[in-house]
Amino acid sequence: MHSPEPARVPAYNAHQSGSDPTCNNGSRPVMKLTLPGLLTCLFAAVNPLAAPRAHAVQIEVANYAFTPGAGYGVDASETAGTLLDVLFTGTFLQQNFSLNTVGDSWTFNVGSVALREPNAHGAINANERDMLGISAAFGFTSPFGSTVNIPASGTATAGSVSDSGVDLVIHWSPVQVAFGSGGLLEIGMNDLTFTGLQTLSQTATVTLVGVSSEVPVPEPGTLVLLGLGLAGLGLSQRRLAAQATIHPASTQPNAIDRSSN
């Protein structure tokens, strides 16, 4: 008479593939019945929640202002002019937008710039070509609370403003501002080129250059799952130990009892 063979417990293994640990028995996902394996499997479930994740960056620009250099203005007499007649008009509206990935940008209007220099008395003369720098100030309230100043240089060409040549160029230099942990924004303005008496639109562009990452704390439900898994492991180990005591495994399960012979 053969002794009954004890129930065999399948051997479940935790496999590591790159950085993605999975628990499987052959091709079927399962839970490993040993403490190291269970911890590996539970960590695989919790780990995606605890890994650094990029989030959409909320941008809020509350105010904006032009500050022209001392070389801009209106001369009382153009016979001996020293100021270049350029009018800066602000039409900014508060901006609130989000940028999701590196390279995303948002462009908005901040106003207009008009070259109004009269063509009489030689139009733009040598005395009207200096101190033409400009500064633009952006007041951010998110993702940081500070004012960002963007500088620009102005270059005027002496002579008539009625010809086909370039009379004034305003060139803006973009500025990058860091925020959070690794976040980086670039704020820039469109360059303006005047070929006569013109009014051109002035825009600003905010670009996401670097993404800030954060490590979120696992949610309470995840911690509960981990606790239940550990409790289940303890019950499974005790049950297996009890079965092994009641039905000890024979070293030769097919041996015949010959004591009666």
Rosetta blueprint (number, residue, H / E / L):
1 M L
2 H L
3 S L
4 P L
5 E L
6 P L
7 A L
8 R L
9 V L
10 P L
11 A L
12 Y L
13 N E
14 A E
15 H E
16 Q E
17 S E
18 G L
19 S L
20 D E
21 P E
22 T E
23 C E
24 N E
25 N E
26 G L
27 S L
28 R E
29 P E
30 V L
31 M L
32 K L
33 L L
34 T L
35 L H
36 P H
37 G H
38 L H
39 L H
40 T H
41 C H
42 L H
43 F H
44 A H
45 A H
46 V H
47 N H
48 P H
49 L H
50 A H
51 A L
52 P L
53 R E
54 A E
55 H L
56 A L
57 V E
58 Q E
59 I E
60 E E
61 V E
62 A E
63 N E
64 Y E
65 A E
66 F E
67 T E
68 P E
69 G L
70 A L
71 G L
72 Y E
73 G L
74 V L
75 D L
76 A L
77 S L
78 E H
79 T H
80 A H
81 G L
82 T L
83 L L
84 L E
85 D L
86 V E
87 L E
88 F E
89 T E
90 G E
91 T L
92 F L
93 L L
94 Q L
95 Q E
96 N E
97 F E
98 S E
99 L E
100 N L
101 T L
102 V L
103 G L
104 D L
105 S E
106 W E
107 T E
108 F E
109 N E
110 V E
111 G E
112 S E
113 V E
114 A E
115 L E
116 R L
117 E L
118 P L
119 N L
120 A H
121 H H
122 G H
123 A L
124 I E
125 N L
126 A H
127 N H
128 E H
129 R L
130 D L
131 M L
132 L L
133 G L
134 I E
135 S E
136 A E
137 A E
138 F E
139 G E
140 F E
141 T E
142 S E
143 P L
144 F L
145 G L
146 S E
147 T E
148 V E
149 N E
150 I E
151 P E
152 A E
153 S E
154 G E
155 T E
156 A E
157 T L
158 A L
159 G E
160 S L
161 V L
162 S L
163 D L
164 S L
165 G L
166 V L
167 D L
168 L E
169 V E
170 I E
171 H E
172 W E
173 S L
174 P L
175 V E
176 Q E
177 V E
178 A E
179 F E
180 G L
181 S L
182 G L
183 G E
184 L E
185 L E
186 E E
187 I E
188 G E
189 M E
190 N L
191 D L
192 L E
193 T E
194 F E
195 T L
196 G L
197 L L
198 Q L
199 T E
200 L E
201 S E
202 Q E
203 T E
204 A E
205 T E
206 V E
207 T E
208 L E
209 V E
210 G E
211 V L
212 S L
213 S E
214 E E
215 V L
216 P L
217 V L
218 P L
219 E L
220 P H
221 G H
222 T H
223 L H
224 V H
225 L H
226 L H
227 G H
228 L H
229 G H
230 L H
231 A H
232 G H
233 L H
234 G H
235 L H
236 S H
237 Q H
238 R H
239 R H
240 L H
241 A H
242 A H
243 Q H
244 A H
245 T H
246 I H
247 H L
248 P L
249 A L
250 S L
251 T L
252 Q L
253 P L
254 N L
255 A L
256 I L
257 D L
258 R L
259 S L
260 S L
261 N L
